[in-house]
């Protein structure tokens, strides 16, 4: 069975066929989906989907690019939403210096606050880090985030950064980029990292793997990600599915 650890099925890209798609997952071997928060306006939508589908869960958090919307009032609201019975994590939270908006100081402030929220509510974290390797790592180390637990979502750095996070007992989220011809750095990370610290993700509707690169992504494409991991690590495809599912259940504290 396939455990999808990171998707955005509330996204408008799925408005035309969302129910049809989600209804088809269980009979096609996708038995868990974690739908992940990004902007304030997505939170109620992801919780509604988690309520509608027994196999869909939520992660409540605000992506760095959405942190300009946060203030004390909205943060208190977010905290209450995170107490939903089907919320499994605080995420996706972190730093994004590629888009570099809002101001880095704002991103850092609300990253720190959401790390504190994860600790307070006893949830693991889903970390977004793009072009912000040093600041992300230093903030997580300063917060003793190894005591909380995290997936580094859509891992995009090299082996040295992977080693730092693996030393913190974090998991690495592996998606479609590992299938790209120019995904050499991620292929090296997958080769280096123990399978027991990898989880499968799509970031749907984004980052479709080869052979569907450029098209809308969905969780069925995780087969291509798992096949590439199996090729790189020279192991059986079914082993990749089994171990990554076990990893995800352990991380999200599911039986």
DABELGI-V603710 format. One record per residue. N is the residue number from 1. PHI is phi in degrees with one decimal (NA if undefined). Layout:
# DABELGI-V603710
n = [N;N]
phi = [PHI;PHI]
This chain:
# DABELGI-V603710
n = [1;2;3;4;5;6;7;8;9;10;11;12;13;14;15;16;17;18;19;20;21;22;23;24;25;26;27;28;29;30;31;32;33;34;35;36;37;38;39;40;41;42;43;44;45;46;47;48;49;50;51;52;53;54;55;56;57;58;59;60;61;62;63;64;65;66;67;68;69;70;71;72;73;74;75;76;77;78;79;80;81;82;83;84;85;86;87;88;89;90;91;92;93;94;95;96;97;98;99;100;101;102;103;104;105;106;107;108;109;110;111;112;113;114;115;116;117;118;119;120;121;122;123;124;125;126;127;128;129;130;131;132;133;134;135;136;137;138;139;140;141;142;143;144;145;146;147;148;149;150;151;152;153;154;155;156;157;158;159;160;161;162;163;164;165;166;167;168;169;170;171;172;173;174;175;176;177;178;179;180;181;182;183;184;185;186;187;188;189;190;191;192;193;194;195;196;197;198;199;200;201;202;203;204;205;206;207;208;209;210;211;212;213;214;215;216;217;218;219;220;221;222;223;224;225;226;227;228;229;230;231;232;233;234;235;236;237;238;239;240;241;242;243;244;245;246;247;248;249;250;251;252;253;254;255]
phi = [NA;-108.1;-108.1;-87.5;-89.5;-160.6;-145.4;-133.0;-77.6;-78.0;-60.5;-61.8;-60.7;-103.9;-60.7;-79.2;-149.1;-57.7;-66.2;-59.5;-66.2;-64.7;-63.8;-90.6;-69.2;-59.0;-73.7;-112.2;88.5;-101.9;-106.5;-143.9;-134.9;-104.4;-95.3;-111.0;-70.9;-135.9;-107.2;-55.1;-69.7;-90.9;-64.4;-64.4;-67.6;-70.5;-69.5;-63.4;-65.6;-64.7;-72.2;-76.5;-119.3;-59.1;-92.0;-101.4;-121.8;-120.7;-125.0;-102.6;179.5;-118.6;-54.8;-52.8;-69.8;-100.6;-72.1;-63.1;-78.4;-85.1;-148.3;-61.8;-68.4;-69.6;-69.3;-63.1;-62.2;-61.0;-58.4;-67.1;-63.1;-67.5;-84.9;-57.3;-63.8;-104.9;-80.7;-113.1;-160.7;-102.6;174.5;-94.3;-126.7;150.8;-135.5;-135.3;-97.4;-71.2;-80.0;57.3;-146.6;-70.0;-51.2;-57.7;-63.5;-67.9;-56.7;-64.5;-57.7;-81.9;-63.3;-61.1;-65.3;-74.5;-62.2;-61.4;-63.6;-59.8;-65.2;-61.6;-93.4;62.2;-117.5;-72.2;-120.7;-111.3;-103.4;-101.3;-143.4;-130.1;53.8;-142.2;-58.8;-66.9;-67.5;-61.2;-64.0;-65.5;-70.1;-67.3;-65.1;-62.5;-85.1;52.7;-66.9;-62.4;-77.5;-100.9;99.0;-158.4;-103.3;-86.4;-69.3;48.2;-54.1;-128.2;-104.8;-95.8;-63.0;-63.5;-67.4;-58.9;-58.9;-58.9;-74.9;-65.9;-65.0;-89.0;67.0;-81.5;-103.5;-110.6;-85.6;-114.1;-129.8;-59.4;-58.6;-64.2;-91.0;-75.0;-58.9;-91.6;-94.9;-57.2;-62.4;-70.8;-60.0;-64.7;-64.9;-62.6;-64.0;-75.1;-76.6;-65.4;-57.1;-67.3;-116.8;-110.2;-130.9;-91.2;-152.8;-110.1;62.6;-50.8;-90.2;-97.9;58.4;-60.6;-76.6;-61.8;-97.1;-108.9;-55.1;95.6;-96.1;-61.3;-85.6;-155.3;-66.9;-59.8;-72.2;-64.3;-60.6;-68.9;-65.5;-65.1;-62.6;-70.6;-60.8;-61.4;-65.0;-62.8;-90.8;52.7;-140.2;-71.9;-57.0;-64.3;-65.7;-60.2;-61.8;-64.8;-70.7;-67.0;-65.6;-60.1;-60.7;-65.2;-63.2;-64.3;-63.3;-85.2;61.2;-103.5;-69.2]
